[in-house]
Amino acid sequence: RILSPLGDRVVAISGTTEDVVKVADGTFSGFSLVMNTAVWEGKVVGSLWVPEVRDSLFTQVGLTAVPLVELGVVHSLLEPIDLGVLLPVPGARGRLFPFSVEEAMIAINRLLQE
């Protein structure tokens, strides 16, 4: 119902969230792992930096900033803007490091041994 005024500009796509992110023109979220996928795919990505997001990020993980914004690979959206003017951040993919289970285990073991 909410999207009905947009008519045929809204297309339903079946698949996982990551599949949808890969084919979308852009991804906009407060903070989410799907933003990583969108950056990796070279899409426009924006972090909605509103009070609710700030509070949630701090409450859930103790952060005061969105890591991808701090890394400079996504746009920080502080207020409503024309999303059509946003472009993917140049070189963003090169600043991401895919998660490695092996490296994570090594880091956890080091911490446990300290």
Secondary structure, DSSP 4 states (H G I P E B T S, - for coil): -TTGGGGGG-----S-HHHHHHHSSEEEESS-THHHHHHHTT-EEEEE--HHHHHHHHHHH--SS-HHHHTTSSEEE-S---GGG--PPTT-GGG-----HHHHHHHHHHHHH-
